[in-house]
Amino acid sequence: MFAGGQVSGRLSAGRRRWHSPLLECVSVITAHLTMSSSNASILILDDDEDVACAAQMLLRRRHGKVATLGDPRGLDAVLAGGVPDLVLLDLNFTPGRIDGAEGLAVLDRLRVLPRPPGVIALTAYADIPLAVEALKRGASDFITKPWDNARLAAAVDGALARQAALALPGSAQSAPATAGSRPASPLMGDSGPMRELRAMIAAVAPTEANVMVLGENGVGKELVARAIHAASKRAGDTFLAVDMGALPEATFESELFGHRKGSFTDARSDRAGRFQAARGGTLFLDEIGNMPLGAQAKLLTALERREVTPLGADRAEPIDVRIVSATNLEEARLFDPSVFRPDLLFRLNTIVLRVPPLRERRDDIPQLLHHYLSLYETQYGRPVRELAPSTLEALCTWPWPGNVRALRHACERAAILAALPEYRFEDFGLAAAPAVETPGPAPTGDLSLGTLEREAIAAALDKAKGNISLAARMLGLSRAALYRKLGKHGI
């Protein structure tokens, strides 16, 4: 994966000290012992050994490959061994500097790499313009020091998830779009549902309307949100994603609206909220259906007044963001007042985009399989293999309850573990190949071949819910042959 810089656990007595004790970090690690570790590689680039060590200890149990580097001049040597998946980047390295120029220069270097890593900016100075500038240049998030351990862990998990979801060469991994540029959509697939979705995005993106994105886990709701931002008039400004379900209600206002120094016990400096950090751009509120009702009321007030008041502040600050929200809740549950406030819902769902699950766009599965297999073959230096026809058929009929995310993980596993010249179904780590049933004709008194054929086709279309490709596979026909028979029987 990558050969990191020197990992140091030594605490330098002569260096400046970080306020958060390492014992707190150890307690958080203990709480995470039951979590499975990821295969992600993380680089912590910070000149303060105490800070770097604390972050490394926190993240190492969950993400095994965590290295530290104290001087950006050693970055070339690190990158020569492989680009990490995520970089936690301090914005100041020279004692006394607080302008962030050094860190921003490193960020610029990282973002122009052929396969740039995700970046979370670290700073001890909660400076709103600096945070916004880091986000504009491609950072996915920013963390102020001293941090809350749970907040840092959640930010890292979110950044790695986005990095994996956006690993589409030539599209979402590029630097943020500038005004007037329109990057290729990372929403892959040429099926009818995906063409309709892209047409809806093209229609709503240039407006300022709030958009709610609905869909199951793993369908790519954040990709839709990013596509809306990239095609909007705000494309040259910040896109900032916030996992609303991961925000504790106790820190909700501080995270979204910011706080002033001294407003509560651990408020050692001013902190920018997400609304201020995304000023001029798009604020993506993910998993909004998981918000408690009390937090929903606070969000509603901010959206109605178009202003927020940081904790401890004397006056409100105007906000200038476009809101795109997303949830995996069933639409009916959103209209249940005990789950979601109706007045907030009407603020958020001016436009509703529904992202189809993979089972409703099976025509796209071959393209997705070939793309992700090629991606991981290249990433892991594995030989190029073909999909056996029987394997492709089994994968195309698999239900994919985890949608595109599950397909991507299955392809990664297959690329790593496959040993034969062709991929087998077993390489993908799925339970068993689903049986493809060819439905028999419905009971009828007419046994003519024409009638039986028509009834078999109608039954297959009904079972496939109108999906021509799936119905053709059930019947053992090509798409073209099935279309001819549809015309023949007037179906």
Secondary structure, 3 states (H helix, E strand, C coil): CCCCCCCCCCCCCCCCCCCCCHHHHHHHHHHCCCCCCEEEEEEEECCCHHHHHHHHHHHHCCEEEEEEECCHHHHHHHHHCCCCCEEEEECCCCCCCCCCHHHHHHHHHHHCCCCCCEEEEEECCCCHHHHHHHHHCCCCEEEECCCCHHHHHHHHHHHHHHHHHCCCCCCCCCCCCCCCCCCCCCCCCCCHHHHHHHHHHHHHCCCCCCEEEECCCCCCHHHHHHHHHHCCCCCCCCEEEEEHHHCCHHHHHHHHHCECCCCCCCCCCCECCHHHHCCCCEEEEECHHHCCHHHHHHHHHHHHHCEECCECCCCCEECCCEEEEEECCCHHHHCCCCCCCHHHHHHHCCEEEECCCHHHCHHHHHHHHHHHHHHHHHHCCCCCCEECHHHHHHHHHCCCCCHHHHHHHHHHHHHHHCCCCEECHHHHCCCCCCCCCCCCCCCCCCCCHHHHHHHHHHHHHHHCCCCHHHHHHHHCCCHHHHHHHHHHHCC
